Amino acid sequence: MKNSRKMLAVDLLLFVVLLAADQLTKHVIRIKLELHSYFNVIDKVLQIYHYENRGAAWGILQGQRVLFIIMAVVVACILAFVIIRIPPEKKYIRLNTALMMIAAGAIGNTIDRAMNGSVTDFIYVVLINFPIFNVADMYIVIATFWLVIMILFIYKDEELDFLSLKKKKTDESEEA
């Protein structure tokens, strides 16, 4: 039990640090750069471009603020359920970290939607004309990719049994 409490404390600290980094970068963009203005970080490759996105990824579902907030709350609850169930073993640290990154990203963008009515995006890869994104988006994409890799290639099915809602039979119940 002591290890799981320590793990949850580390999770909370990681979440707060990730969320703070996301919110700080967005705040700096909002106060230092006018909407739709930019500056080049690397000419013709990377810009910091202030954009307020009222939709989801790539601007889809514009103006669905309430839907996005509800979806984020549901995702946060599911993530909290899973994170609490992760055994406090060293082999699950990567899984735990990925889930905390997704949680911080989802909550970071939800705070924007709730407080500002839109999500502040500002990283624009000009070279490939990639949609403008932010730090929270990076957390979600990197962690989701990492999660898929872990589930497909690192963890065996039985190592993820803690996610099952079924109660395991104990030795005593099997003998009876």
CORLIN-V77506 format. One record per pair of residues at least 24 apart in sequence whose ideal C-beta (glycine too) atoms are under 10 Angstrom apart, sorted by the first residue. I is the first residue (numbers start at 1). GAP is how many residues later the second one is. Records with the same first field share a line. If there is no record, write none. Layout:
BEGIN
I=GAP ; GAP
END
This chain:
BEGIN
1=87
2=86
3=84 ; 85 ; 86 ; 87
4=80 ; 81 ; 82 ; 83 ; 84 ; 85
5=83
6=82
7=76 ; 77 ; 79 ; 80 ; 81 ; 82 ; 85 ; 86 ; 89
8=75 ; 76 ; 78 ; 80 ; 88
10=78 ; 83 ; 86 ; 87 ; 90
11=69 ; 72 ; 73 ; 75 ; 85 ; 86 ; 88 ; 89 ; 92
12=88
13=87
14=82 ; 83 ; 86 ; 87 ; 89 ; 90
15=68 ; 84 ; 85 ; 86 ; 88 ; 89 ; 92
16=88
17=83 ; 87
18=79 ; 82 ; 83 ; 85 ; 86 ; 87 ; 89 ; 90 ; 117 ; 118 ; 121 ; 125
19=81 ; 84 ; 85 ; 86 ; 88 ; 89 ; 92 ; 116 ; 117 ; 120
20=84 ; 88
21=83 ; 87 ; 114 ; 115 ; 118
22=82 ; 83 ; 85 ; 86 ; 87 ; 89 ; 90 ; 98 ; 112 ; 113 ; 114 ; 115 ; 116 ; 117
23=81 ; 84 ; 85 ; 88 ; 89 ; 92 ; 97 ; 112 ; 113
24=111
25=83 ; 95 ; 97 ; 98 ; 109 ; 110 ; 111
26=24 ; 82 ; 83 ; 85 ; 86 ; 90 ; 93 ; 94 ; 95 ; 96 ; 108 ; 109 ; 110
27=93
28=92 ; 94
29=91 ; 92 ; 93 ; 94 ; 105
30=82 ; 86 ; 90 ; 92
33=87 ; 89
35=85
38=84 ; 86 ; 88 ; 94
40=84 ; 86
41=82 ; 83 ; 85
42=83 ; 84 ; 85
43=83
44=82 ; 83
45=79 ; 80 ; 81 ; 82 ; 83
46=77 ; 78 ; 79 ; 80 ; 81 ; 84
47=75 ; 76 ; 77 ; 78 ; 79 ; 85
48=74 ; 75 ; 76 ; 84
49=72 ; 73 ; 74 ; 75 ; 77 ; 83
50=70 ; 71 ; 72 ; 74 ; 82
51=67 ; 68 ; 69 ; 70 ; 71 ; 72 ; 73 ; 80 ; 81 ; 82 ; 83
52=60 ; 64 ; 65 ; 66 ; 67 ; 68 ; 69 ; 70 ; 80
53=56 ; 59 ; 60 ; 65 ; 66 ; 67 ; 68 ; 78 ; 79 ; 80 ; 81 ; 84
54=59 ; 62 ; 63 ; 64 ; 65
55=63 ; 64
56=53 ; 63
57=74 ; 76 ; 80 ; 83 ; 84
58=72 ; 73 ; 74 ; 75
59=62 ; 72 ; 73
62=56
63=54 ; 55
64=49
65=45 ; 48 ; 49 ; 51 ; 52 ; 53 ; 54
66=47 ; 48
67=46
68=38 ; 41 ; 42 ; 44 ; 45 ; 46 ; 51
69=40 ; 41 ; 42 ; 44 ; 45
70=40
71=35 ; 39
72=31 ; 33 ; 34 ; 35 ; 36 ; 37 ; 38 ; 39 ; 41 ; 42
73=33 ; 34 ; 37
74=32
75=27 ; 28 ; 30 ; 31 ; 32 ; 35 ; 65
76=26 ; 27 ; 30 ; 31 ; 34
78=25
79=24 ; 25 ; 27 ; 28
81=82 ; 84
82=78 ; 80 ; 81
85=77 ; 78 ; 79 ; 80
86=74 ; 76 ; 77
87=72 ; 74 ; 75
89=70 ; 73
91=63 ; 64 ; 68
92=58 ; 63 ; 67 ; 68 ; 70
94=52 ; 53 ; 55 ; 56 ; 60 ; 61
95=51 ; 52 ; 55 ; 56 ; 59 ; 60 ; 64 ; 65
97=46 ; 49 ; 50
98=41 ; 44 ; 45 ; 46 ; 47 ; 48 ; 49 ; 50 ; 51 ; 52 ; 53
99=44 ; 48
100=39 ; 43
101=35 ; 37 ; 38 ; 39 ; 40 ; 41 ; 42 ; 43 ; 45 ; 46
102=34 ; 37 ; 38 ; 39 ; 40 ; 41 ; 42 ; 44 ; 45
103=36 ; 37 ; 40
104=31 ; 32 ; 35 ; 36 ; 39
105=29 ; 30 ; 31 ; 32 ; 33 ; 34 ; 35 ; 36 ; 37 ; 38 ; 39
106=30 ; 33 ; 34
107=29
108=26 ; 27 ; 28 ; 29 ; 31 ; 32
109=25 ; 26 ; 27 ; 28 ; 30 ; 31
110=26
111=25
112=24
END
